[in-house]
Amino acid sequence: MKGSGIISMLVVVAMVQFTVKPGEAITCGDVISDLAACVSYLTGKDGDFPPPPCCAGVSKLKASAVSIADKKAACECVKAAAARIPDLKDEAASSLPAKCKVQVDFPISKTFNCAE
């Protein structure tokens, strides 16, 4: 019985290796890097429009988050990052994709339920 448990575990590990290729999954580091240039806009220090590097990051985020799992992961990362910005302006955050003319599949928000 013990041997069949080990074999089952090895089969599961092999399946995961073949279904998740290195470099394909989006990480919170990727999301934070993509949106780092947006912080001054999101806190109201950069006027009414996000700077071009911010919009480039939003576009890169959209291009990176293609699968449902990536979109969910990106949403959770955005939510966590937004929660760490104490003076984040909710209106600036929610309008960011539209102002960058990029349609993302989840809002930039501290409170959005990413599981929906």
C-alpha positions as CSV (number, residue, x, y, z in Angstrom):
1,M,0.0,0.0,0.0
2,K,2.9,2.4,0.9
3,G,4.5,1.9,-2.6
4,S,1.2,2.7,-4.5
5,G,0.9,6.0,-2.5
6,I,4.4,7.0,-3.6
7,I,3.7,6.1,-7.2
8,S,0.4,8.1,-7.1
9,M,2.3,11.1,-5.7
10,L,4.9,10.8,-8.5
11,V,2.2,10.7,-11.1
12,V,0.6,13.8,-9.7
13,V,3.9,15.6,-9.7
14,A,4.6,14.6,-13.3
15,M,1.2,15.8,-14.4
16,V,1.7,19.2,-12.7
17,Q,5.1,19.6,-14.4
18,F,3.6,18.9,-17.8
19,T,0.6,21.3,-17.3
20,V,2.5,24.2,-15.8
21,K,5.4,25.3,-17.8
22,P,8.0,27.5,-16.1
23,G,7.6,31.2,-16.8
24,E,3.9,31.0,-17.8
25,A,2.3,31.8,-14.5
26,I,1.9,35.4,-13.5
27,T,3.4,36.4,-10.1
28,C,2.7,39.2,-7.7
29,G,6.2,40.4,-8.4
30,D,5.2,40.8,-12.1
31,V,2.0,42.6,-11.2
32,I,3.8,45.0,-8.8
33,S,6.5,45.7,-11.3
34,D,3.9,46.3,-14.1
35,L,1.9,48.8,-11.9
36,A,4.7,50.5,-10.0
37,A,4.7,53.5,-12.2
38,C,1.0,54.0,-11.3
39,V,1.4,54.7,-7.6
40,S,1.8,58.5,-7.9
41,Y,-1.4,58.6,-10.0
42,L,-3.3,56.3,-7.7
43,T,-2.5,58.5,-4.7
44,G,-3.5,61.7,-6.4
45,K,0.1,63.1,-6.8
46,D,0.2,62.8,-10.6
47,G,-2.8,64.8,-11.8
48,D,-5.9,63.7,-13.6
49,F,-4.2,61.2,-16.0
50,P,-1.8,58.3,-15.4
51,P,1.7,58.7,-16.8
52,P,2.6,56.8,-20.0
53,P,4.8,54.3,-18.1
54,C,1.8,53.5,-15.9
55,C,-0.4,52.8,-18.9
56,A,2.3,50.7,-20.5
57,G,2.3,48.6,-17.3
58,V,-1.5,48.2,-17.4
59,S,-1.2,47.0,-21.0
60,K,1.6,44.6,-20.0
61,L,-0.5,43.3,-17.1
62,K,-3.4,42.7,-19.5
63,A,-1.2,40.8,-21.9
64,S,0.3,38.7,-19.2
65,A,-3.0,37.7,-17.6
66,V,-4.5,35.5,-20.3
67,S,-5.8,32.4,-18.6
68,I,-8.5,32.4,-16.0
69,A,-6.0,31.3,-13.4
70,D,-3.7,34.2,-14.4
71,K,-6.5,36.7,-14.2
72,K,-7.5,35.5,-10.8
73,A,-3.9,35.6,-9.6
74,A,-3.4,39.0,-11.0
75,C,-6.6,40.3,-9.4
76,E,-5.5,39.0,-6.0
77,C,-2.1,40.6,-6.4
78,V,-3.6,43.9,-7.4
79,K,-6.0,43.8,-4.5
80,A,-3.2,43.0,-2.0
81,A,-0.9,45.7,-3.5
82,A,-3.7,48.3,-3.4
83,A,-4.4,47.5,0.2
84,R,-0.8,48.4,1.0
85,I,-1.2,51.9,-0.4
86,P,-2.8,53.8,2.5
87,D,-3.7,56.9,0.6
88,L,-5.0,55.1,-2.6
89,K,-7.8,57.1,-4.2
90,D,-10.6,54.6,-5.0
91,E,-11.8,56.7,-7.9
92,A,-8.3,56.9,-9.5
93,A,-7.9,53.1,-9.1
94,S,-11.3,52.2,-10.6
95,S,-10.7,54.6,-13.5
96,L,-7.1,53.6,-14.3
97,P,-7.8,51.0,-17.0
98,A,-10.2,53.3,-18.8
99,K,-7.9,56.3,-18.6
100,C,-5.1,54.0,-20.0
101,K,-7.6,52.8,-22.7
102,V,-7.0,49.2,-21.7
103,Q,-9.8,46.9,-20.8
104,V,-8.8,44.5,-18.0
105,D,-11.1,41.7,-16.8
106,F,-11.0,42.9,-13.2
107,P,-11.0,46.3,-11.5
108,I,-8.1,47.9,-9.7
109,S,-9.5,47.9,-6.2
110,K,-8.8,47.1,-2.5
111,T,-12.2,45.4,-2.1
112,F,-13.1,43.6,-5.3
113,N,-14.0,39.9,-4.8
114,C,-11.6,38.1,-7.2
115,A,-13.4,34.8,-6.8
116,E,-16.4,36.1,-8.8
